[in-house]
Amino acid sequence: MIAAMSCGGAGSPASATPSGDVLDRPVFVVGRGRSGTTVLGEALGAHPDVAYLNEPRDLWSLDPRANIWRPGPGAIVLSAGDLTGELATGLRSRLADCVRSSGRTRLAEKLPINSFRIGYLNALCPDAFFVHMIRDGRAVAASIAKIPAASNWYGKRDAKWKRLMAVADTEHLGELAKACGRNPYRRGLLEWRLAVTYSRRSLAALPRDRWVALRYEDFVRAPAASVSTMLDAVALRSTPEIVDKMANRFEDRSRAPAPLDGLDVEIAGGLLAELGY
């Protein structure tokens, strides 16, 4: 397994060293949790030019709104207008420090909640590339449903879920959010719908050469071809050796999705069919 880097923790001040050109075309992996973003990030971390950060919550905590897993000022959605100059300087310094300390040339970062923060990330790094990992929402919801309750997937005292319900309200899905109750499968399905919808909407507003949408199912079916497509999209060098090293991380662990009942179909909306699932 690739050991993701850790730098710029919540207890450390942002570096005073200016970012310069060190933070060159960072790659942000976005996608709902349990969509294969972890294995995709690890594959990027296997690239010899990449400094990989796996869910660096402490780094982003420089912005108090970034933490949505506990009660407080956290916000699911952060947009370009939420990024002040002071925050941008501090966050860029932290990210750049990670690249410097790695001795590599490109940064890749994965944090699933960033699916709702693409505009914020784009304002922070206007030359960034985005890789959107999409997976069948039924498989995502089933995977979330298997997570033990003690893991606090939805945060301390349901802090994250309450914030997701607020996002659902803005999408006119508030009643569906209430109907999910404490059912982890239904919550996961709605979370998937919201995350995919926000990601697609935000990416569509960016130049087409700055992002690529890829399917988890394609990575497990044809990993080498999918890795090659991704490397080309994010302007990372590609050799047969690099592709093989990255592609070997993918294996098919999916199962046939269970049929949806009437409420599940309503929660998923038309997104499953729109995506070809």
C-alpha positions, 0 to 999 in steps of 0.5 A, a space after each residue: 500500500 502507498 503510504 500517503 504523506 502527512 503535512 500541515 497538521 492542525 497544530 502547525 502554522 502554515 508555512 511562511 515560505 511562498 508557494 512559488 511554482 512548486 504547487 504545479 497543476 495539482 490533481 484533486 480526486 473527487 467522488 463520493 466515499 466508497 466509490 473507489 477514490 481510495 484505490 484511485 488515490 493510491 494508484 496515483 501515489 504509485 506514480 514516481 512524480 506524485 506526492 499523494 495526500 490521503 484525506 488530509 483533514 488536518 491540512 484543510 482545517 485551516 478553514 474552520 468550515 472544512 470540518 463537517 464531522 463534528 458540531 461547529 461552523 462546518 459547511 458541506 459546500 464551499 465555493 470560490 466566494 468562501 476563499 479569502 486571500 489569507 486562507 488561500 495563502 495558508 492552504 497553498 503554503 501547506 500543499 506546497 510544503 507537502 510537495 517540497 518535502 516529498 522531493 516529487 513534482 506534482 501533488 495529488 490529493 483525495 478527500 471525498 467531501 471535496 466533491 462539494 467544494 470544486 469551485 473552492 479548490 479551483 479558486 485556490 489552484 486555478 491550474 488544478 486538474 480534477 479526476 471524478 470517480 463515479 461508481 454505481 450508487 447502489 454499490 456505494 450505498 451498500 458499502 456505506 451500509 456495511 460500515 459499523 455505526 461506531 465509525 461515525 461515518 455521519 459524524 459526531 452526533 450526526 453532524 455530517 448527516 444534518 449538514 447533508 440534510 441542509 444541502 438536500 433542502 437546497 436541492 428540493 430533496 428535503 422530504 426525501 432526506 427526512 424519509 431516509 431516517 436512520 437507514 444507512 443504505 438510504 442515507 448512502 444513496 442520497 449522499 451519493 446522489 448529492 455528491 455526484 450531482 454537485 461534482 458534475 455541475 461544478 466540473 461542467 463549469 470548468 474548461 473541459 481539459 481540466 477534468 475527467 470523469 471515470 468509472 470505478 467499473 472501468 478501472 476494475 474491468 480494464 485497469 491499464 486502459 483506464 489508468 492511461 486515460 487518467 494520466 493523459 487527462 492530468 498531464 502526468 507522464 506515462 510509460 508501460 512500467 508506470 501504467 502497470 504499477 498503477 493498474 495492479 492496484 485495482 481488483 473487482 470486489 463488486 457484487 450484483 446490486 440488490 433491487 431498489 424498492 419504491 422509496 430507494 428509486 425515488 431517492 436515487 432519482 433518475 441519476 442511475 439511469 442517466 449514468 447508465 446503471 
